[in-house]
Amino acid sequence: MELYQLTYFREIARLKNFTRASENLNIAQPALSQQIHNLEAELGTSLLVRGRKETHLTPAGEAFLPCVEAMLVKAEAAKHAVAEVGQLRGGQLLLATIPSVSECWLPQIIGRFRKRFPKVGLALMEETSGRVAELVESGCAELGFLLLPLKNKRLLEVRKLVTETFVLLVPATHAIARQKSVHLAEVAREPMVFYKGRVRDAAFAACREAGFNPRIACESSELETIRLLVHAELGLAIIPKLAARELPNGVVAVALRSPRIERTIGLILRRNHKLSVAGKEFAAMASLPSNFDV
């Protein structure tokens, strides 16, 4: 039993006429008749009866027709699924993200994605959280990774991915480096190095909550620069825990007991917009529980 035979049978049943069915199917009528004969021979029963004006279904044909329609629907769905997977053999996926996420969290997801879909290109745009939202909203990026909450999410779907705490970076030579955790008030007189953006705002707010205004030694928008400045003993830094991985020798991350500082990383996409196959796969991978201890 072949799918094309089932298609022929369904068309004849729909039109109740071999001639019109052969015209619609673009097949010669004798060939169509032969294929129906072959189908009936395989099933061991007649499916159609030719009348003077119309062709009618036999009782067996009437029982067979719903099964045929269901099989053809499933076959079409299977072809569509295969075609979608085939799309992952090429193309490009555009992502927008804040720098700390692209450096410290996305690489493991990108690595898994590339192993499964090595021919799909990935373009990464690093921006502030506000700009990431704009890029996704305008369609310039399909997926965005940013800090939550969003001020305006009317046009965006938001998925919470991970919540992480902040830590204090100190030179390994500093006395605090030997502690497992520290109250932020204990470093009130220390010079501080700040990572620009919403991380800086959170760090400043925590210092004020701890009862002091921080002494600013330097500010930078580059995580690697922050790490190197701490290594050079220019000051201490308050940064997210994910950004404290793979520290250079001579720099230690110490947990903050109080005040507790947290941030939430989210995934955004356009609301009511169908993702590409690649976008759907990447979003699914990003939504899996993270291997990171945050």
Salt bridges, closest charged atoms under 4 A:
GLU11 OE2 - ARG14 NH2 2.70
GLU76 OE1 - LYS79 NZ 3.43
GLU84 OE2 - HIS80 NE2 3.48
GLU103 OE2 - ARG227 NH1 2.87
GLU134 OE1 - ARG131 NH1 3.10
GLU157 OE2 - ARG159 NE 3.17
GLU164 OE2 - ARG263 NE 2.51
GLU186 OE2 - ARG257 NH2 3.66
GLU190 OE2 - HIS174 NE2 2.89
GLU219 OE1 - ARG200 NE 2.91
GLU224 OE1 - ARG227 NH1 3.01
GLU262 OE2 - ARG260 NE 2.90
GLU281 OE1 - ARG116 NH1 3.61
ASP293 OD2 - LYS241 NZ 3.84
